[in-house]
C-alpha cells in the first residue's frame, strides 16, 4: 500500500464521513504548488476556497506567525493585548468602516452579523422583540451552524438538522424586486453574497447590488454583504461589492484574512450598528487573539504591498478570455470576476466531480461545486507562467 492509500485509509477509518475530498494527500506546499506524500506536484487552483489568496506559506506571513508565537498566542478577551489595536485600525482604515469585531471562522462572523442586525432591529428600528426578520437569497451558502442553516435552502446541508430559527424569508438571487416585495414591518436586514460561491459561482445581473442598496435605504434596513469568499482581492476589488460602488452597513470577512495560515474572521460596521454590542452579549475566547491579530495585520500588509488586488483583476481577465477561447465542446458556461471563475460542464459530458478528478490526474487541483460547476480560485500571486501551465493542462482536460 503506497503512502496515499495508507493515509486515506487511516483517515476514512477514524474520521466522520462529512467530506468527499479528491484522492490525494498533500504533505507540503509553497506558493501556488502543493506536493503529495508520494512526491507528485500539483498546481493549486482552488486556494482552499479563497483562504489562500496570498498563496501557500507566504514568507512574510509565516515569519509573523513564528515571531508572534514566540511572544504570546492567547490572552482571551479578559485582558488587552498589544496586537489588537493595530490590526483593527488597519482593517477599518483600509475598508472605510468605523469598527470591526473579530471572530475565528466565517460561520462565526455570519452569526455575529445576524445577531447585530436583529439587535439593531429591536434597539434602533423598534421592531417588537422576537419578531425581527432578515431576508436572504435562495441558493446561498454562509456556513453550517444551526443559525446560518436557518436561512439556507440547500437540501443536503439542511435536511435532518432542524428545527430551524424563524425569521429568514428567502427570495430568488439576483431579483431586487423580489426583495422589496418580501419586506414587512418586521424586516431588519437583507443578507447577500455578491457572488454565490458554493452555489456555483453565480454572478447576479449588473446593477443588482446597487438596486438592493437603494431599496434597503428606502425602507430603513441594514444591508449585510458576505465577503468571506469574495473579499480581499479575489474578484479584482478589495471587496466584491465595490464593483457597484456601494457601501453596505455590515460586511462579513473571513478566509483570506488569516493569510492562509490561521483562522481569522470579522465583521465591519459603523458605530450606529456596532454600538448594539455591550460587554457580555457577544464574544469569543479566541476571537482577535494575539496570533490571529498579528497574522491578519501582516496578511493585509502583503495584500497591499504586492498589489494582489490589481493582479487579480489583470490575471482574472486573462484567465476568463483564455478559457472562453478554448471553445471546448464540454463547457456549457464560464462566469466570474477576477480570479473567481466558475466553469459549468455540460451534463452529457460528465459531472463536475469527473472533471475535477481528470484535472487532478493532469496536475491541476480544482473542486466541483453543485453537480456541474468547477470553481477556479488560484492564489492571487500566481505567476502568469504557472497559470499558463495550468491552462495548457485544462485544454487537455476539456477536450471532451
FISE-413541 format. One line per 10 residues: their letters; for each residue x, y, z of N, C-alpha, C. Coordinates in steps of 0.02 Angstrom, whole numbers. Example, Ala and Ser with C-alpha at 12.3 -4.5 7.8 and 13.67 -1.06 7.14 Angstrom:
BEGIN
as = 660 -284 390 615 -225 390 660 -165 390 | 642 -112 354 684 -53 357 645 2 394 $
***
This chain:
BEGIN
xxxxxxxxxx = 43 -60 0 0 0 0 44 62 0 | 35 107 -51 76 167 -53 53 217 0 | 91 271 8 77 320 60 8 352 53 | -11 367 -9 -76 398 -21 -133 352 3 | -132 290 -18 -185 243 2 -184 232 77 | -125 229 107 -120 218 179 -151 276 218 | -135 338 198 -161 397 233 -237 402 225 | -261 389 164 -333 394 152 -370 340 191 | -343 280 192 -374 225 230 -378 243 304 | -324 268 332 -322 287 403 -372 342 418 $
xxxxxxxxxx = -375 392 374 -421 448 384 -493 424 381 | -509 384 330 -577 359 323 -598 315 382 | -551 280 411 -567 237 468 -586 276 529 | -554 333 541 -564 370 603 -602 436 596 | -615 457 535 -648 521 525 -723 513 512 | -761 562 534 -832 565 513 -833 574 437 | -884 547 406 -889 548 333 -926 611 310 | -898 669 326 -933 732 310 -899 770 253 | -850 741 220 -819 771 161 -805 717 110 | -799 738 47 -782 693 -7 -723 722 -47 $
xxxxxxxxxx = -663 721 -16 -605 753 -48 -581 714 -109 | -542 747 -150 -509 712 -205 -457 663 -176 | -443 609 -212 -399 556 -185 -325 572 -190 | -303 625 -157 -232 639 -150 -220 662 -79 | -158 657 -56 -141 676 13 -84 726 11 | -99 788 26 -49 842 23 -2 837 84 | 63 843 71 111 840 126 152 904 133 | 158 944 80 192 1008 85 167 1054 29 | 179 1119 37 156 1167 -12 197 1231 -8 | 200 1266 -64 233 1331 -67 206 1370 -126 $
xxxxxxxxxx = 186 1432 -114 160 1473 -168 96 1445 -198 | 99 1430 -261 41 1403 -296 43 1327 -305 | 94 1296 -274 106 1225 -286 99 1184 -223 | 72 1123 -230 69 1076 -174 99 1010 -197 | 121 971 -148 153 906 -161 120 853 -119 | 108 795 -149 76 742 -110 128 697 -77 | 105 651 -36 150 608 3 192 561 -41 | 171 552 -104 208 510 -149 254 550 -196 | 258 616 -183 305 658 -221 278 690 -284 | 214 683 -297 185 715 -356 171 789 -343 $
xxxxxxxxxx = 177 829 -395 170 901 -390 106 923 -425 | 69 970 -393 6 994 -421 2 1070 -416 | -31 1100 -465 -46 1172 -463 -112 1182 -427 | -111 1221 -373 -172 1232 -333 -213 1287 -364 | -270 1269 -393 -315 1317 -425 -379 1325 -385 | -377 1306 -320 -435 1313 -276 -421 1359 -218 | -358 1359 -194 -337 1404 -139 -379 1396 -76 | -396 1334 -60 -438 1322 -1 -499 1367 0 | -534 1368 -56 -595 1407 -64 -583 1482 -49 | -526 1507 -73 -507 1578 -68 -474 1597 -2 $
xxxxxxxxxx = -459 1549 40 -422 1564 102 -348 1577 89 | -324 1553 31 -253 1559 14 -241 1612 -40 | -273 1669 -34 -262 1723 -83 -188 1741 -88 | -151 1735 -33 -80 1753 -31 -36 1694 -52 | -65 1638 -71 -27 1578 -86 -10 1539 -24 | 17 1480 -33 37 1438 23 100 1465 56 | 97 1471 122 155 1486 163 193 1548 139 | 157 1603 131 191 1665 111 245 1681 162 | 307 1693 142 362 1700 190 351 1754 243 | 324 1811 223 314 1865 271 261 1846 323 $
xxxxxxxxxx = 208 1813 301 154 1794 346 178 1738 393 | 215 1690 366 242 1636 407 289 1664 460 | 330 1713 441 377 1742 489 339 1779 544 | 285 1814 526 245 1849 576 214 1799 625 | 191 1742 598 162 1689 639 214 1663 689 | 274 1649 665 327 1623 707 348 1674 761 | 356 1736 740 377 1788 787 327 1796 843 | 263 1798 825 211 1807 875 204 1746 920 | 212 1687 891 208 1625 930 263 1622 983 | 318 1657 970 373 1660 1019 360 1711 1075 $
xxxxxxxxxx = 307 1751 1067 293 1803 1117 231 1788 1159 | 173 1787 1128 111 1770 1162 59 1751 1110 | 20 1698 1123 -28 1674 1073 -100 1687 1093 | -115 1687 1158 -184 1692 1180 -189 1727 1247 | -235 1773 1252 -248 1807 1317 -321 1801 1337 | -364 1778 1292 -437 1786 1296 -453 1860 1294 | -516 1878 1296 -534 1949 1296 -541 1975 1367 | -516 1936 1416 -515 1961 1485 -464 2016 1494 | -414 2017 1447 -361 2067 1451 -350 2097 1381 | -322 2157 1379 -299 2186 1316 -234 2151 1295 $
xxxxxxxxxx = -218 2156 1231 -151 2135 1209 -126 2185 1157 | -61 2183 1143 -30 2236 1104 -37 2230 1028 | -73 2178 1004 -82 2169 932 -152 2189 907 | -200 2192 952 -270 2203 932 -281 2271 900 | -259 2324 934 -273 2391 910 -246 2404 840 | -184 2386 828 -154 2399 762 -189 2359 707 | -208 2296 723 -245 2255 674 -312 2286 657 | -351 2304 708 -418 2331 695 -414 2399 660 | -366 2440 678 -358 2505 645 -342 2495 571 | -297 2450 557 -278 2438 487 -338 2412 446 $
xxxxxxxxxx = -375 2365 475 -433 2336 441 -487 2389 428 | -502 2428 479 -554 2479 472 -534 2535 425 | -472 2558 430 -448 2612 387 -447 2590 314 | -422 2530 301 -420 2504 234 -490 2495 204 | -537 2476 247 -604 2458 223 -655 2515 225 | -640 2569 263 -686 2626 265 -744 2617 313 | -732 2583 370 -784 2575 421 -757 2598 489 | -803 2615 534 -783 2639 600 -752 2585 643 | -782 2525 642 -763 2474 689 -764 2404 659 | -727 2360 692 -726 2289 673 -736 2246 735 $
xxxxxxxxxx = -765 2188 726 -774 2140 780 -743 2075 757 | -686 2054 786 -652 1994 762 -680 1930 792 | -683 1879 750 -702 1812 771 -652 1763 741 | -671 1700 732 -625 1649 709 -643 1623 639 | -700 1591 634 -721 1562 570 -770 1608 533 | -777 1595 468 -826 1633 430 -896 1623 456 | -913 1562 476 -979 1549 504 -992 1591 566 | -942 1596 610 -949 1637 670 -961 1711 652 | -927 1733 600 -935 1803 579 -1006 1814 552 | -1032 1765 515 -1101 1771 490 -1150 1773 548 $
xxxxxxxxxx = -1141 1728 597 -1183 1729 656 -1180 1797 691 | -1120 1826 695 -1111 1891 726 -1151 1945 689 | -1148 1943 623 -1186 1991 583 -1261 1984 592 | -1284 1922 595 -1356 1910 605 -1379 1936 673 | -1337 1924 724 -1354 1948 791 -1354 2025 793 | -1305 2055 760 -1302 2129 758 -1364 2157 724 | -1384 2126 669 -1442 2152 631 -1507 2145 672 | -1516 2088 705 -1576 2080 747 -1576 2130 804 | -1520 2138 838 -1517 2184 895 -1530 2256 872 | -1501 2274 815 -1513 2340 786 -1588 2348 770 $
xxxxxxxxxx = -1618 2295 744 -1690 2298 728 -1732 2313 790 | -1714 2284 847 -1751 2295 908 -1733 2362 940 | -1669 2376 947 -1647 2435 985 -1654 2500 946 | -1643 2498 881 -1642 2559 841 -1705 2568 799 | -1725 2515 764 -1783 2521 720 -1849 2513 758 | -1848 2479 815 -1908 2472 855 -1951 2413 836 | -1923 2362 806 -1960 2301 790 -1978 2266 856 | -2038 2240 864 -2056 2205 926 -2009 2146 940 | -1991 2138 1003 -1945 2085 1023 -1967 2016 998 | -1920 1979 967 -1934 1913 943 -1966 1910 874 $
xxxxxxxxxx = -1975 1967 840 -2009 1969 776 -1964 1987 717 | -1901 2003 730 -1857 2028 676 -1848 1976 621 | -1848 2001 559 -1836 1958 501 -1777 1984 461 | -1739 1937 432 -1683 1953 389 -1693 1916 323 | -1699 1953 269 -1711 1923 203 -1646 1897 174 | -1647 1835 150 -1589 1803 120 -1606 1780 50 | -1554 1763 12 -1564 1739 -56 -1564 1663 -59 | -1606 1636 -102 -1605 1563 -113 -1537 1543 -141 | -1518 1481 -129 -1455 1453 -155 -1394 1483 -119 | -1405 1516 -62 -1349 1546 -26 -1309 1493 11 $
xxxxxxxxxx = -1247 1511 28 -1208 1470 74 -1164 1516 116 | -1177 1515 182 -1138 1557 227 -1113 1518 288 | -1117 1453 286 -1094 1413 342 -1141 1357 359 | -1125 1321 414 -1164 1262 431 -1187 1260 503 | -1186 1316 538 -1215 1317 605 -1291 1316 599 | -1325 1300 653 -1398 1297 652 -1427 1365 633 | -1398 1419 660 -1422 1485 644 -1416 1502 571 | -1357 1489 543 -1346 1504 472 -1388 1459 427 | -1394 1395 446 -1435 1350 406 -1509 1370 406 | -1529 1410 454 -1598 1433 458 -1617 1476 398 $
xxxxxxxxxx = -1567 1505 364 -1582 1545 305 -1560 1510 241 | -1539 1447 247 -1516 1409 188 -1573 1373 154 | -1565 1361 89 -1616 1324 51 -1588 1259 23 | -1524 1246 33 -1494 1184 7 -1516 1124 47 | -1544 1074 14 -1572 1016 48 -1518 974 82 | -1460 965 50 -1408 923 78 -1383 951 144 | -1375 1016 149 -1348 1047 210 -1399 1051 266 | -1463 1056 248 -1514 1069 299 -1554 1008 322 | -1560 958 279 -1604 902 294 -1579 862 354 | -1622 854 404 -1605 814 462 -1575 851 520 $
xxxxxxxxxx = -1571 919 514 -1539 958 568 -1587 1007 601 | -1651 1008 581 -1699 1054 609 -1720 1035 680 | -1762 1075 713 -1796 1134 686 -1749 1194 681 | -1766 1239 637 -1726 1298 623 -1757 1361 652 | -1716 1412 659 -1739 1476 686 -1785 1510 636 | -1840 1540 659 -1884 1577 614 -1854 1645 597 | -1885 1679 549 -1866 1748 534 -1818 1756 477 | -1815 1707 431 -1770 1712 374 -1806 1696 308 | -1849 1741 285 -1880 1731 220 -1828 1733 164 | -1836 1691 113 -1789 1689 58 -1823 1707 -8 $
xxxxxxxxxx = -1784 1738 -51 -1808 1759 -117 -1756 1739 -169 | -1774 1737 -233 -1726 1719 -285 -1666 1766 -286 | -1607 1738 -296 -1546 1778 -301 -1545 1817 -367 | -1526 1880 -364 -1522 1921 -424 -1585 1959 -439 | -1637 1951 -398 -1702 1983 -410 -1714 2036 -355 | -1697 2098 -369 -1705 2151 -319 -1778 2165 -303 | -1821 2160 -353 -1892 2173 -341 -1922 2122 -292 | -1898 2060 -296 -1923 2008 -250 -1904 2025 -178 | -1846 2057 -169 -1827 2079 -102 -1875 2132 -77 | -1891 2181 -118 -1936 2234 -97 -2005 2207 -80 $
xxxxxxxxxx = -2028 2159 -119 -2094 2129 -107 -2096 2088 -43 | -2038 2064 -20 -2035 2022 41 -2029 2064 105 | -2019 2128 98 -2009 2171 157 -2075 2180 195 | -2071 2173 261 -2128 2186 305 -2106 2236 359 | -2152 2253 404 -2135 2300 458 -2084 2270 506 | -2074 2204 503 -2026 2171 547 -1959 2157 514 | -1950 2178 453 -1886 2166 419 -1832 2212 447 | -1777 2181 467 -1721 2219 494 -1664 2226 443 | -1655 2175 401 -1595 2175 358 -1605 2129 298 | -1560 2137 251 -1553 2092 193 -1480 2068 194 $
xxxxxxxxxx = -1470 2002 186 -1403 1974 183 -1392 1940 116 | -1335 1956 84 -1321 1930 18 -1246 1915 10 | -1230 1865 -31 -1163 1857 -58 -1161 1896 -123 | -1108 1935 -136 -1106 1971 -200 -1098 1924 -260 | -1065 1867 -249 -1064 1811 -296 -1075 1748 -254 | -1120 1706 -275 -1132 1645 -237 -1079 1593 -255 | -1031 1583 -210 -975 1538 -224 -994 1466 -221 | -1015 1443 -162 -1034 1373 -154 -1095 1356 -196 | -1135 1407 -211 -1195 1397 -251 -1181 1386 -325 | -1117 1390 -345 -1100 1377 -415 -1068 1435 -450 $
xxxxxxxxxx = -1036 1480 -413 -1006 1542 -441 -1059 1578 -482 | -1114 1594 -449 -1171 1627 -481 -1162 1703 -474 | -1155 1736 -531 -1145 1809 -534 -1213 1842 -547 | -1235 1887 -504 -1300 1919 -515 -1298 1969 -572 | -1355 1992 -597 -1356 2041 -650 -1321 2106 -629 | -1290 2139 -676 -1257 2202 -661 -1308 2253 -634 | -1290 2287 -581 -1334 2336 -550 -1377 2309 -495 | -1374 2243 -484 -1416 2211 -433 -1401 2237 -363 | -1338 2238 -344 -1321 2260 -276 -1338 2334 -266 | -1328 2374 -318 -1343 2445 -312 -1418 2455 -302 $
xxxxxxxxxx = -1458 2418 -338 -1531 2423 -330 -1552 2399 -261 | -1522 2345 -236 -1538 2321 -169 -1518 2373 -117 | -1461 2405 -127 -1438 2457 -80 -1489 2514 -77 | -1516 2534 -133 -1567 2587 -135 -1631 2566 -100 | -1650 2502 -109 -1711 2476 -78 -1702 2475 -2 | -1644 2452 22 -1634 2447 94 -1632 2517 126 | -1604 2564 92 -1604 2633 119 -1675 2661 121 | -1712 2648 70 -1782 2672 65 -1825 2645 122 | -1813 2583 142 -1854 2551 193 -1820 2547 262 | -1764 2583 269 -1727 2584 332 -1707 2515 356 $
xxxxxxxxxx = -1673 2479 312 -1648 2412 327 -1572 2411 322 | -1542 2365 358 -1470 2355 351 -1456 2310 291 | -1403 2326 255 -1380 2282 201 -1316 2248 226 | -1319 2181 229 -1262 2140 251 -1234 2105 190 | -1169 2114 178 -1137 2080 122 -1085 2031 148 | -1093 1968 127 -1049 1914 148 -990 1909 98 | -933 1934 120 -872 1934 78 -821 1882 100 | -845 1830 135 -798 1779 161 -758 1748 104 | -790 1731 49 -755 1701 -8 -732 1753 -59 | -768 1808 -65 -756 1855 -119 -710 1913 -99 $
xxxxxxxxxx = -695 1919 -34 -657 1976 -10 -582 1972 -21 | -549 2028 -5 -475 2033 -6 -446 2018 -75 | -475 2051 -125 -447 2049 -192 -469 1992 -237 | -507 1946 -211 -525 1886 -250 -557 1903 -317 | -600 1955 -319 -636 1971 -381 -608 2032 -417 | -548 2055 -397 -518 2112 -431 -532 2179 -397 | -567 2178 -342 -575 2236 -298 -561 2212 -227 | -547 2259 -181 -537 2238 -112 -596 2196 -89 | -657 2223 -101 -719 2186 -88 -761 2185 -151 | -796 2132 -161 -834 2123 -224 -888 2176 -232 $
xxxxxxxxxx = -919 2198 -176 -973 2247 -182 -949 2312 -212 | -883 2325 -210 -855 2387 -237 -860 2391 -313 | -874 2335 -346 -886 2337 -418 -947 2379 -435 | -993 2387 -386 -1053 2426 -398 -1054 2491 -357 | -996 2508 -329 -987 2573 -296 -1040 2585 -242 | -1049 2536 -198 -1095 2544 -142 -1057 2533 -77 | -1089 2551 -21 -1062 2538 45 -1116 2504 87 | -1106 2440 104 -1155 2405 146 -1153 2432 217 | -1199 2408 258 -1199 2426 330 -1156 2378 370 | -1154 2314 349 -1113 2264 382 -1078 2223 328 $
xxxxxxxxxx = -1013 2212 336 -975 2169 291 -948 2111 332 | -955 2050 305 -931 1990 339 -867 1966 305 | -815 1954 345 -750 1936 319 -724 1872 350 | -682 1836 314 -651 1775 340 -599 1750 292 | -588 1686 290 -542 1651 244 -476 1688 234 | -468 1729 182 -403 1759 165 -378 1807 218 | -421 1829 264 -399 1874 318 -346 1840 361 | -346 1774 363 -297 1736 402 -235 1719 363 | -226 1746 303 -165 1736 265 -150 1665 246 | -199 1621 251 -189 1551 233 -154 1510 286 $
xxxxxxxxxx = -145 1539 346 -110 1501 398 -147 1497 465 | -199 1538 473 -233 1540 538 -305 1564 528 | -354 1534 563 -423 1556 554 -436 1624 587 | -455 1673 546 -471 1740 570 -533 1764 531 | -582 1790 566 -640 1819 533 -660 1883 570 | -707 1920 541 -728 1983 572 -791 2008 537 | -825 2054 571 -875 2094 536 -852 2167 541 | -872 2206 491 -859 2278 489 -926 2314 490 | -930 2370 526 -990 2412 527 -972 2479 557 | -1015 2527 547 -1005 2592 579 -1035 2591 650 $
xxxxxxxxxx = -1022 2644 687 -1041 2647 758 -1116 2635 769 | -1158 2662 725 -1230 2656 734 -1255 2584 737 | -1218 2539 705 -1235 2468 708 -1194 2433 762 | -1129 2446 764 -1086 2409 810 -1101 2425 883 | -1131 2482 897 -1146 2500 966 -1201 2458 998 | -1233 2414 959 -1283 2370 990 -1249 2318 1036 | -1184 2308 1026 -1147 2260 1068 -1122 2295 1131 | -1133 2262 1187 -1107 2286 1251 -1071 2227 1284 | -1026 2240 1332 -990 2185 1363 -1036 2130 1389 | -1023 2069 1365 -1061 2012 1389 -1113 1984 1341 $
xxxxxxxxxx = -1135 2024 1291 -1188 1998 1248 -1163 1965 1183 | -1098 1967 1173 -1069 1929 1117 -993 1926 1126 | -962 1872 1104 -890 1867 1110 -863 1800 1090 | -797 1791 1100 -763 1730 1082 -696 1728 1119 | -680 1673 1151 -616 1667 1186 -557 1677 1140 | -560 1648 1081 -504 1653 1033 -511 1712 985 | -569 1744 981 -580 1797 933 -533 1856 943 | -494 1871 891 -447 1927 896 -387 1913 940 | -369 1849 949 -312 1833 992 -247 1861 962 | -194 1867 1001 -132 1898 977 -104 1867 913 $
xxxxxxxxxx = -105 1801 909 -79 1767 850 -121 1784 789 | -187 1782 797 -232 1799 742 -223 1871 720 | -218 1917 767 -212 1987 751 -147 2002 713 | -93 1972 735 -28 1983 701 -29 1954 631 | -56 1894 624 -59 1862 558 -104 1903 511 | -162 1923 534 -209 1960 492 -180 2028 472 | -148 2062 520 -116 2126 504 -65 2117 447 | -26 2064 452 26 2052 402 -6 2032 335 | -60 1993 338 -94 1974 276 -121 2036 239 | -147 2084 276 -170 2146 246 -111 2185 216 $
xxxxxxxxxx = -56 2187 251 4 2220 226 26 2190 159 | 31 2124 157 53 2089 97 5 2102 39 | -59 2100 53 -110 2112 2 -98 2178 -34 | -83 2231 4 -74 2297 -25 -4 2306 -53 | 46 2284 -17 116 2294 -40 130 2259 -106 | 101 2200 -115 115 2161 -175 64 2172 -231 | 17 2218 -221 -32 2234 -273 -74 2175 -294 | -94 2134 -246 -130 2072 -262 -200 2085 -289 | -229 2141 -269 -297 2158 -294 -293 2173 -369 | -245 2214 -388 -237 2232 -459 -217 2170 -500 $
xxxxxxxxxx = -176 2128 -469 -154 2067 -502 -213 2021 -517 | -259 2016 -469 -318 1975 -478 -361 2000 -536 | -368 2066 -540 -407 2094 -594 -376 2079 -662 | -309 2088 -666 -274 2078 -729 -272 2005 -750 | -251 1961 -704 -246 1890 -721 -315 1859 -730 | -364 1884 -692 -431 1858 -699 -460 1870 -768 | -450 1931 -794 -473 1946 -861 -439 1902 -913 | -374 1891 -903 -336 1849 -949 -360 1776 -945 | -372 1752 -885 -393 1683 -875 -462 1671 -907 | -508 1717 -895 -576 1710 -924 -573 1710 -1000 $
xxxxxxxxxx = -534 1757 -1027 -528 1762 -1100 -499 1699 -1130 | -448 1671 -1097 -415 1611 -1121 -462 1550 -1117 | -498 1545 -1062 -546 1490 -1055 -599 1492 -1110 | -626 1551 -1123 -677 1558 -1174 -650 1542 -1244 | -586 1560 -1255 -555 1548 -1320 -545 1474 -1334 | -546 1432 -1281 -539 1360 -1291 -597 1332 -1333 | -655 1363 -1327 -715 1340 -1363 -724 1265 -1355 | -721 1243 -1291 -723 1171 -1276 -793 1143 -1287 | -798 1083 -1315 -864 1052 -1325 -896 1028 -1260 | -858 1026 -1204 -886 1001 -1141 -909 1058 -1095 $
xxxxxxxxxx = -893 1120 -1112 -908 1177 -1068 -973 1210 -1089 | -1018 1216 -1040 -1083 1249 -1050 -1079 1324 -1040 | -1041 1346 -988 -1039 1416 -971 -975 1432 -932 | -951 1493 -938 -894 1518 -900 -915 1585 -870 | -907 1593 -804 -929 1655 -772 -885 1670 -712 | -886 1733 -691 -848 1752 -632 -823 1823 -635 | -782 1841 -586 -749 1906 -582 -680 1896 -554 | -630 1932 -580 -563 1924 -555 -541 1852 -560 | -509 1828 -507 -486 1758 -505 -535 1714 -467 | -598 1727 -475 -652 1683 -450 -694 1665 -511 $
xxxxxxxxxx = -683 1605 -536 -712 1585 -601 -747 1518 -595 | -807 1515 -622 -844 1453 -625 -848 1427 -696 | -834 1363 -704 -840 1330 -770 -893 1277 -764 | -948 1286 -800 -1003 1238 -796 -996 1186 -851 | -997 1123 -830 -988 1067 -876 -1056 1044 -903 | -1059 1029 -967 -1121 1003 -996 -1137 935 -966 | -1199 924 -951 -1219 862 -918 -1202 800 -959 | -1206 807 -1024 -1191 749 -1067 -1117 730 -1064 | -1074 777 -1043 -1002 764 -1042 -979 732 -978 | -1019 736 -926 -999 709 -861 -1015 759 -806 $
xxxxxxxxxx = -994 743 -745 -1007 786 -688 -946 830 -673 | -957 879 -630 -901 919 -606 -849 877 -571 | -871 828 -533 -825 783 -499 -782 744 -548 | -813 721 -603 -775 684 -654 -717 727 -679 | -731 790 -693 -680 834 -722 -630 858 -670 | -650 864 -607 -601 882 -556 -550 825 -547 | -573 763 -553 -528 706 -548 -483 701 -610 | -512 717 -668 -472 716 -730 -417 769 -727 | -434 829 -704 -384 882 -699 -331 866 -647 | -351 832 -593 -303 812 -542 -250 765 -573 $
xxxxxxxxxx = -273 720 -614 -226 674 -646 -178 711 -693 | -199 769 -717 -157 810 -760 -115 860 -721 | -123 861 -654 -81 903 -612 -112 969 -591 | -178 976 -600 -213 1038 -582 -267 1021 -530 | -265 1057 -474 -313 1045 -420 -369 1096 -422 | -430 1072 -429 -490 1113 -428 -545 1069 -400 | -600 1099 -380 -653 1059 -348 -720 1079 -377 | -764 1030 -381 -832 1042 -405 -874 1073 -350 | -922 1113 -371 -973 1138 -326 -1039 1132 -363 | -1091 1112 -327 -1153 1089 -361 -1133 1029 -404 $
xxxxxxxxxx = -1175 1008 -448 -1160 947 -486 -1114 960 -545 | -1122 1017 -578 -1090 1027 -643 -1037 1082 -644 | -1026 1117 -590 -983 1176 -593 -915 1163 -560 | -862 1182 -594 -795 1183 -566 -779 1254 -544 | -753 1261 -483 -737 1328 -457 -661 1337 -460 | -638 1386 -498 -568 1402 -503 -553 1465 -462 | -505 1460 -416 -487 1517 -374 -413 1510 -355 | -367 1520 -403 -296 1513 -388 -272 1568 -341 | -214 1559 -310 -185 1613 -270 -179 1677 -311 | -188 1734 -280 -186 1797 -318 -115 1814 -341 $
xxxxxxxxxx = -65 1784 -308 4 1796 -329 31 1741 -374 | -13 1702 -404 10 1652 -452 45 1687 -509 | 100 1658 -534 135 1689 -590 97 1674 -654 | 106 1717 -704 73 1705 -768 98 1641 -800 | 162 1625 -788 191 1563 -815 157 1502 -785 | 146 1504 -719 112 1447 -686 39 1442 -708 | 7 1500 -716 -63 1500 -739 -66 1470 -809 | -20 1489 -853 -19 1462 -920 -6 1386 -920 | 36 1364 -873 49 1292 -866 -17 1256 -850 | -55 1285 -804 -120 1256 -786 -169 1258 -844 $
xxxxxxxxxx = -169 1313 -880 -216 1320 -937 -201 1268 -990 | -137 1255 -1003 -119 1204 -1053 -148 1136 -1034 | -147 1120 -969 -174 1056 -947 -250 1056 -947 | -280 1114 -934 -353 1119 -939 -375 1107 -1011 | -336 1132 -1059 -353 1120 -1129 -358 1045 -1143 | -310 1007 -1114 -312 934 -1122 -372 905 -1087 | -386 929 -1027 -442 902 -988 -510 919 -1016 | -516 974 -1051 -580 996 -1078 -589 979 -1152 | -548 935 -1178 -555 916 -1248 -619 878 -1262 | -642 842 -1210 -703 803 -1219 -689 730 -1231 $
***
